[in-house]
Amino acid sequence: MNILIAEDDVAVASVLTESIQHWGYSAENADTCKDVLDKVKQKRFDLILLDIFLPDGEGHRLIPQLKELWPKVRIITMTGYNTREMEREVREQGILYYMIKPFDPMALKELLDHISR
């Protein structure tokens, strides 16, 4: 499974990338909305781990564009700043899962293993 990690916190992105690769998946990083779009236009990803807040915009606003480029792409959103309104708005966009940071890496592994089956 080819995974794009859209995360601007270098330490979090590094831990996620190393963990995901250790679990046997391919992982690549993007740290801005622009970077996410550029990478998705160049390469097909099976799954995007999308931080809701990126330095150049709100990551969840990318979801319609990502689905237009790759209609079957699966998206898991991540945020450390959750509100009920935000969660509702993001879930209505047809994401696969909504994760609140910090989350247990093993929960992510189980989710990825389930998706890859």
N, CA and C of each residue as an Amber inpcrd file, in Angstrom:
protein
   351
   0.8540000  -1.1780000   0.0000000   0.0000000   0.0000000   0.0000000
   0.8970000   1.2370000   0.0000000   0.5680000   2.1680000  -0.8620000
   1.3060000   3.4100000  -1.0260000   0.6080000   4.5130000  -0.2230000
   1.2910000   5.0960000   0.7550000   0.6670000   6.0490000   1.6770000
   1.3630000   7.3980000   1.6170000   0.5680000   8.4660000   1.5160000
   1.0820000   9.8260000   1.6060000   0.7190000  10.3640000   2.9770000
   1.7240000  10.8580000   3.6910000   1.5140000  11.4230000   5.0200000
   1.6000000  12.9360000   4.9050000   0.4730000  13.6060000   5.0980000
   0.4250000  15.0720000   5.0380000   0.4590000  15.5930000   6.4680000
   1.6550000  15.9470000   6.9120000   1.8900000  16.3500000   8.3070000
   3.0080000  17.3710000   8.3340000   2.7650000  18.5310000   8.9450000
   3.7790000  19.5880000   8.9720000   4.7270000  19.5020000  10.1550000
   4.3850000  18.7620000  11.1900000   5.2760000  18.5890000  12.3370000
   6.3260000  17.5490000  11.9530000   7.5700000  17.9920000  11.8250000
   8.6510000  17.1380000  11.3360000   8.8090000  15.8850000  12.1980000
   8.7510000  16.0350000  13.5090000   8.9300000  14.8890000  14.4080000
   7.7990000  13.8740000  14.2240000   6.5720000  14.3470000  14.1580000
   5.4200000  13.4460000  13.9700000   5.5130000  12.7600000  12.6100000
   5.8330000  13.5300000  11.5730000   5.9540000  12.9670000  10.2230000
   7.0310000  11.8890000  10.1780000   8.1420000  12.1350000  10.8500000
   9.2400000  11.1780000  10.8670000   8.8440000   9.8770000  11.5590000
   8.1990000   9.9930000  12.7140000   7.7570000   8.7970000  13.4490000
   6.7320000   8.0190000  12.6310000   5.7730000   8.7200000  12.0320000
   4.7600000   8.0430000  11.2130000   5.4000000   7.3340000  10.0260000
   6.2930000   8.0270000   9.3340000   6.9420000   7.4420000   8.1580000
   7.7400000   6.1970000   8.5350000   8.5650000   6.3120000   9.5670000
   9.3700000   5.1610000   9.9960000   8.4950000   3.9950000  10.4290000
   7.4510000   4.2740000  11.1840000   6.5560000   3.2080000  11.6550000
   5.8660000   2.5310000  10.4750000   5.3180000   3.3230000   9.5860000
   4.5790000   2.7700000   8.4430000   5.4930000   1.9370000   7.5480000
   6.7100000   2.4060000   7.3300000   7.6550000   1.6340000   6.5310000
   8.0610000   0.3570000   7.2500000   8.2340000   0.4300000   8.5710000
   8.5630000  -0.7540000   9.3640000   7.4530000  -1.8050000   9.2830000
   6.2060000  -1.3470000   9.1550000   5.0680000  -2.2670000   9.0520000
   4.9020000  -2.8380000   7.6450000   5.7860000  -2.4360000   6.7280000
   5.7810000  -3.0200000   5.3940000   5.0620000  -2.2250000   4.3220000
   4.7220000  -0.9960000   4.6070000   4.0400000  -0.1500000   3.6260000
   5.0050000   0.9120000   3.0990000   4.6710000   1.4440000   1.9360000
   5.4360000   2.5460000   1.3630000   4.8730000   3.8540000   1.9010000
   5.7490000   4.7690000   2.3160000   5.2850000   6.0380000   2.8840000
   6.1260000   7.1940000   2.3720000   5.4360000   8.2950000   2.1040000
   6.0580000   9.5150000   1.6190000   5.4540000  10.6830000   2.3840000
   6.2160000  11.7590000   2.5570000   5.7440000  12.9180000   3.3200000
   5.3900000  14.0990000   2.4320000   4.4530000  14.8980000   2.9170000
   4.1330000  16.2140000   2.3550000   3.8480000  17.0970000   3.5590000
   4.3260000  18.3540000   3.5250000   4.1340000  19.1880000   4.7170000
   3.2690000  20.4260000   4.4900000   2.7530000  20.5810000   3.2730000
   1.8390000  21.6970000   2.9840000   0.7230000  21.2070000   2.0640000
  -0.3380000  21.9870000   1.9640000  -1.4250000  21.6450000   1.0420000
  -0.9060000  21.5970000  -0.3910000  -0.0730000  22.5750000  -0.7440000
   0.4920000  22.6220000  -2.0950000   1.3170000  21.3660000  -2.3750000
   2.1250000  20.9640000  -1.4200000   2.9510000  19.7650000  -1.5740000
   2.0770000  18.5250000  -1.7510000   0.9990000  18.4360000  -0.9940000
   0.0750000  17.3030000  -1.1160000  -0.4660000  17.2340000  -2.5420000
  -0.9920000  18.3470000  -3.0330000  -1.5590000  18.3640000  -4.3840000
  -0.5110000  18.0380000  -5.4420000   0.6870000  18.6030000  -5.3100000
   1.7540000  18.3140000  -6.2620000   2.0700000  16.8260000  -6.2980000
   2.1840000  16.2100000  -5.1440000   2.5390000  14.7910000  -5.0870000
   1.4200000  13.9060000  -5.6170000   0.1870000  14.2580000  -5.3120000
  -0.9500000  13.4540000  -5.7690000  -1.1240000  13.5710000  -7.2840000
  -0.7370000  14.6940000  -7.8560000  -0.8060000  14.8630000  -9.3120000
   0.2660000  14.0390000 -10.0200000   1.3650000  13.7450000  -9.3210000
   2.4790000  13.0190000  -9.9170000   2.4370000  11.5150000  -9.6820000
   1.7490000  11.0950000  -8.6270000   1.8160000   9.6870000  -8.2180000
   0.4850000   9.2660000  -7.6020000   0.1410000   8.0130000  -7.7940000
  -1.0940000   7.4790000  -7.2180000  -0.8060000   6.9310000  -5.8190000
  -1.6180000   7.3690000  -4.8620000  -1.5170000   6.8670000  -3.4960000
  -2.7910000   6.0990000  -3.1660000  -2.6430000   5.0120000  -2.4030000
  -3.8010000   4.2300000  -1.9890000  -4.4940000   4.8680000  -0.7990000
  -3.7020000   5.5900000   0.0030000  -4.2150000   6.1620000   1.2370000
  -3.4740000   7.4620000   1.5330000  -4.2170000   8.4390000   2.0320000
  -3.6010000   9.6910000   2.4710000  -3.9310000   9.9000000   3.9400000
  -2.8890000  10.0580000   4.7570000  -3.0540000  10.4600000   6.1520000
  -2.9600000  11.9770000   6.1400000  -4.0720000  12.6400000   6.3310000
  -4.1680000  14.0780000   6.0930000  -4.3800000  14.8570000   7.3810000
  -3.3760000  15.6540000   7.7480000  -3.5150000  16.5530000   8.8880000
  -4.5300000  17.6250000   8.4990000  -5.4420000  17.9210000   9.3750000
  -6.4900000  18.8920000   9.0690000  -5.9440000  20.3130000   8.9820000
  -4.9050000  20.6160000   9.7390000  -4.3290000  21.9580000   9.7070000
  -2.8840000  21.9000000   9.2290000  -2.6460000  22.4650000   8.0570000
  -1.3090000  22.5460000   7.4830000  -0.9230000  24.0200000   7.3770000
   0.3580000  24.3270000   7.2550000   0.7940000  25.7340000   7.3080000
   0.1620000  26.6580000   6.2680000  -0.1470000  26.1330000   5.0920000
  -0.6800000  26.9870000   4.0360000  -2.1790000  26.8200000   3.8100000
  -2.8530000  26.1630000   4.7580000  -4.3010000  26.0250000   4.6330000
  -4.8370000  24.8750000   5.4480000  -6.1390000  24.7220000   5.3900000
  -6.8000000  23.6260000   6.0990000  -6.8070000  22.3970000   5.2040000
  -6.1170000  21.3660000   5.6600000  -5.9740000  20.1440000   4.8830000
  -7.2910000  19.5370000   4.4440000  -8.2970000  19.6240000   5.3060000
  -9.5710000  18.9900000   4.9540000 -10.2450000  19.6680000   3.7610000
  -9.8430000  20.8880000   3.4350000 -10.3840000  21.5750000   2.2530000
  -9.8490000  20.9530000   0.9620000  -8.8020000  20.1350000   1.0820000
  -8.2360000  19.4330000  -0.0750000  -9.0410000  18.2000000  -0.4750000
  -9.8520000  17.6940000   0.4250000 -10.5190000  16.4100000   0.1900000
 -11.2790000  16.3780000  -1.1390000 -12.1010000  17.3750000  -1.4710000
 -12.7880000  17.3180000  -2.7700000 -11.8150000  17.2770000  -3.9610000
 -10.7250000  18.0330000  -3.8800000  -9.7390000  18.0340000  -4.9660000
  -9.0280000  16.6830000  -5.0720000  -8.7130000  16.0990000  -3.9260000
  -8.0480000  14.7970000  -3.9220000  -8.9540000  13.7300000  -4.5200000
 -10.2270000  13.7780000  -4.1750000 -11.1780000  12.7910000  -4.6950000
 -11.4590000  13.0160000  -6.1820000 -11.3370000  14.2530000  -6.6380000
 -11.5050000  14.5210000  -8.0630000 -10.3340000  13.9240000  -8.8510000
  -9.1240000  14.0700000  -8.3140000  -7.9330000  13.5250000  -8.9700000
  -7.9100000  11.9950000  -8.9260000  -8.2260000  11.4410000  -7.7710000
  -8.2140000   9.9870000  -7.5540000  -9.4970000   9.6000000  -6.8140000
 -10.5940000   9.3480000  -7.5230000 -11.8940000   9.0920000  -6.8870000
 -11.8970000   7.9730000  -5.8410000 -11.0120000   7.0010000  -5.9760000
 -11.0230000   5.8730000  -5.0360000 -10.0090000   6.0130000  -3.9000000
  -9.3310000   7.1750000  -3.8220000  -8.3420000   7.3420000  -2.7640000
  -9.0330000   7.3030000  -1.3950000  -8.3860000   6.6280000  -0.4800000
  -8.9030000   6.5680000   0.8870000  -8.1780000   7.6060000   1.7180000
  -8.9220000   8.2900000   2.5720000  -8.3550000   9.3810000   3.3590000
  -8.6560000   9.1810000   4.8340000  -7.6060000   9.2710000   5.6310000
  -7.7280000   9.2850000   7.0860000  -7.2640000  10.6650000   7.5200000
  -8.1100000  11.3860000   8.2370000  -7.7100000  12.7060000   8.7110000
  -7.1580000  12.5980000  10.1270000  -6.2960000  13.5680000  10.4610000
  -5.6790000  13.6190000  11.7920000  -5.7370000  15.0630000  12.2740000
  -6.0040000  15.2320000  13.5560000  -5.9760000  16.5820000  14.1190000
  -5.6830000  16.5430000  15.6090000  -5.0250000  17.5740000  16.0580000
  -4.8040000  17.7630000  17.4790000  -5.7500000  18.8170000  18.0430000
  -6.5460000  19.4190000  17.1740000  -7.4550000  20.5110000  17.5600000
  -8.8800000  20.1640000  17.1580000  -9.4590000  19.2210000  17.8360000
 -10.7770000  18.7120000  17.4660000 -11.9130000  19.5540000  18.0390000
 -12.9340000  19.7260000  17.2160000 -14.2180000  20.2600000  17.6780000
 -15.2970000  19.3960000  17.0490000 -16.4610000  19.3800000  17.6370000
 -17.5680000  18.5980000  17.0690000 -17.9230000  19.0800000  15.6690000
 -17.9130000  20.3990000  15.4940000 -18.2550000  20.9650000  14.1930000
 -17.2500000  20.5360000  13.1330000 -15.9650000  20.5920000  13.4790000
 -14.9150000  20.1960000  12.5440000 -15.0500000  18.7200000  12.1940000
 -15.2460000  17.8900000  13.2020000 -15.3720000  16.4590000  12.9520000
 -16.5660000  16.1720000  12.0440000 -17.6820000  16.8060000  12.2990000
 -18.8770000  16.6120000  11.4640000 -18.6030000  17.0320000  10.0240000
 -18.0080000  18.2120000   9.8550000 -17.7260000  18.7290000   8.5160000
 -16.7880000  17.7950000   7.7430000 -15.7560000  17.3230000   8.4210000
 -14.7780000  16.4530000   7.7600000 -15.3940000  15.0920000   7.4390000
 -16.1250000  14.5190000   8.3790000 -16.7420000  13.2100000   8.1440000
 -17.7340000  13.2430000   6.9790000 -18.4160000  14.3640000   6.8090000
 -19.3930000  14.4950000   5.7170000 -18.7310000  14.4550000   4.3410000
 -17.4110000  14.5890000   4.2970000 -16.6930000  14.5790000   3.0260000
 -16.2870000  13.1660000   2.5850000 -16.7400000  12.1710000   3.3230000
 -16.5210000  10.7940000   2.9100000 -15.1430000  10.2410000   3.2170000
 -14.5740000  10.6720000   4.3210000 -13.2720000  10.1270000   4.7200000
 -13.4640000   8.7220000   5.2860000 -12.3680000   8.0130000   5.4030000
 -12.4020000   6.6610000   5.9370000 -12.4100000   6.6480000   7.4620000
 -11.6050000   7.5450000   8.0530000 -11.4540000   7.5400000   9.5100000
 -10.9880000   8.9110000   9.9690000 -11.3820000   9.3050000  11.1660000
 -11.0310000  10.5980000  11.7550000 -10.2510000  10.3170000  13.0350000
  -8.9570000  10.6710000  13.0460000  -8.1100000  10.3850000  14.2000000
  -7.7750000  11.6640000  14.9510000  -7.8110000  11.5810000  16.2730000
  -7.4530000  12.7120000  17.1170000  -6.0750000  12.4390000  17.7080000
  -5.1660000  13.4050000  17.5150000  -3.7980000  13.2800000  18.0430000
  -3.7690000  13.6890000  19.5000000  -2.9090000  13.1060000  20.2760000
  -2.0530000  11.9820000  19.9090000  -2.8650000  10.6840000  19.8780000
  -2.4830000   9.7960000  18.9920000  -3.1560000   8.5040000  18.9040000
  -2.1260000   7.3990000  19.0710000  -2.6120000   6.2290000  19.4130000
  -1.7620000   5.0670000  19.6230000  -1.2790000   4.5500000  18.2650000
   0.0380000   4.4900000  18.0440000   0.5430000   3.9940000  16.7660000
   0.0280000   2.5950000  16.4150000  -0.1940000   1.7750000  17.4220000
  -0.6860000   0.4190000  17.1470000  -2.1290000   0.4450000  16.6340000
  -2.8960000   1.4390000  17.0380000  -4.2490000   1.5940000  16.4970000
  -4.1610000   1.9350000  15.0090000  -3.1820000   2.7690000  14.6540000
  -2.9740000   3.0880000  13.2440000  -2.5350000   1.8430000  12.4850000
  -1.6380000   1.0640000  13.0540000  -1.1830000  -0.1650000  12.3950000
  -2.3600000  -1.1030000  12.1370000  -3.2070000  -1.2900000  13.1290000
  -4.3750000  -2.1620000  12.9560000  -5.2850000  -1.6410000  11.8470000
  -5.4680000  -0.3370000  11.8110000  -6.3000000   0.2760000  10.7730000
  -5.6830000   0.0600000   9.3880000  -4.3890000   0.2900000   9.2590000
  -3.7110000   0.0720000   7.9680000  -3.7660000  -1.3710000   7.5470000
  -3.5450000  -2.2820000   8.4820000  -3.6070000  -3.7180000   8.1610000
  -5.0140000  -4.0870000   7.6850000  -6.0240000  -3.5400000   8.3390000
  -7.4140000  -3.8110000   7.9450000  -7.6780000  -3.2770000   6.5310000
  -7.2460000  -2.0640000   6.2480000  -7.4610000  -1.4480000   4.9410000
  -6.7510000  -2.2340000   3.8470000  -5.5490000  -2.6930000   4.1270000
  -4.7620000  -3.3760000   3.1020000  -5.3190000  -4.7550000   2.7410000
  -6.1560000  -5.3050000   3.6070000  -6.7610000  -6.6110000   3.3050000
  -7.8550000  -6.3770000   2.3370000
